[in-house]
Amino acid sequence: MRCVVFDLDGTLADTSADLLAAANASLPEPVLGPGDALTAFHGGRAMLRLGFSRLGRSWNEAEIDATYPVLLEAYRQGIAVHTRLYPGAMEAVEELRVAGFKVSVCTNKPEGLADILLRELGVREVFGALVGADTFPVRKPDPIPYRAAVEGAGGVVSRSMLVGDTETDAKTGVAAGVPVVLVTFGPEGRGVERFAPAALLDRYEDLPGLAGRILG
């Protein structure tokens, strides 16, 4: 059974504004802005490291670890204030389902928060499986979460592909031995081409046809 697995942040939805707001709320003072969207898509700890560095103060990983739960709670409370699904995303997902593809989500966002966000957006039940950063002891680019996302949705890994937006997603594809399509509507634009994906996706309307060509 063919399966298309989606990353969440920066792929299905633009979550950057709410992520950055949560990071600012957990820092001594707000120092992150819209131009830091790429950092937001690399996770909470990446935002905290940038924030502490920008404040001009010394910090260590222990301080990052101590602040991270504060960020998560702030994010939980404002998880879908500004977040929006990318144009055409769910229409493409539904077209894939009608064509017989299984669909799932594999994200490095904690599973509980990913579940809350997808429910807030009204799309959780569309996806056959959801695997987050803490579902297993390892996260992407380790292939274990990806394989679980495929098999949990009823798909077969050898007939699956990943749609993502970062180097982490590209590395996940290599580790799992599956093709990766990277979207170009994130902060890096077509710069993601340097990660040598199987294809680039400029708009979601093209995904169903692209998946059909890649997976046959």
DATAVEN-V543300 format. One record per pair of residues at least 24 apart in sequence whose C-alpha atoms are under 8 Angstrom apart, sorted by the first residue. I is the first residue (numbers start at 1). J is the second residue. If there is no record, write none. Layout:
BEGIN
I/J
I/J
END
This chain:
BEGIN
1/101
1/102
1/154
1/155
1/156
1/159
2/100
2/101
2/102
2/155
2/156
2/159
2/160
2/215
3/101
3/102
3/103
3/104
3/150
3/153
3/154
3/155
3/156
3/157
3/159
3/160
3/161
4/101
4/102
4/103
4/104
4/150
4/160
4/161
4/162
4/163
4/211
5/103
5/104
5/105
5/106
5/146
5/149
5/150
5/160
5/161
5/162
5/163
6/103
6/104
6/105
6/106
6/107
6/162
6/163
6/164
7/105
7/106
7/107
7/162
7/163
7/164
7/165
7/169
8/105
8/106
8/107
8/114
8/164
9/41
9/107
9/109
10/41
10/164
10/165
10/186
11/86
11/163
11/164
11/165
11/183
11/186
12/85
12/86
12/89
13/83
13/84
13/85
13/86
14/83
14/84
14/85
14/86
15/41
15/80
15/82
15/83
15/84
16/40
16/41
16/83
17/82
17/83
18/75
18/78
18/79
18/80
18/81
18/82
18/83
19/44
19/75
19/79
20/47
21/75
22/71
22/72
22/74
22/75
22/78
23/47
23/48
23/51
23/71
23/74
23/75
24/51
25/71
25/74
26/67
26/70
26/71
26/74
27/51
27/52
31/55
37/187
38/186
38/187
38/188
43/108
43/109
44/68
44/71
44/72
76/113
79/117
80/117
80/120
80/121
84/121
85/121
87/203
87/204
88/203
88/204
88/205
89/204
89/205
91/205
92/204
92/205
92/206
92/207
92/208
93/208
95/208
96/208
102/127
102/128
102/153
102/154
102/155
103/127
103/128
103/129
103/150
103/153
104/128
104/129
104/130
104/149
104/150
104/153
105/129
105/130
105/131
105/149
106/130
106/131
106/132
106/145
106/146
106/149
107/131
107/132
107/133
107/140
108/132
108/133
108/134
108/139
108/140
109/133
110/134
110/135
111/135
127/153
128/152
128/153
128/154
129/153
140/168
140/169
140/172
141/168
141/169
141/171
141/172
141/173
141/175
142/172
142/175
142/176
143/172
143/173
143/175
143/176
146/172
146/176
147/176
159/215
160/215
161/211
161/215
165/192
166/192
167/192
167/195
170/195
170/196
170/197
179/214
END
